[in-house]
Amino acid sequence: MPTFTREQIEHLGDLARIALTDEEITRLQGELNVIADSINEVQKVAGDDVKPTANPVPLEAYLRPDVAETPLTQAEALAGGPKTEAGMFVAPRIQE
């Protein structure tokens, strides 16, 4: 069972260039040890008969067929906007 020592936590803080207080080192040591223990528990369950997976539900990429289509004309594209001017959409001014 791997246990993070105080010296290892200080070394990690040095590598990350983070100044850690004594209280933070103590807290991180406990948190990292809980995480390490959780990983060990999962590794006990995951035997050779369990296939590694990143997601328990198989994901597939559903892609539509790549078919060339005629694009919208400028007038058709602008027809969906609330206000247009000189062939462009008009939006309210955000900054003065």
Secondary structure by P-SEA (a helix, b strand, c coil): cccccaaaaaaaaaaacccccaaaaaaaaaaaaaaaaaaaaaaaaccccccccccccccccccccccccccccccccccccccccccbbbbccccc
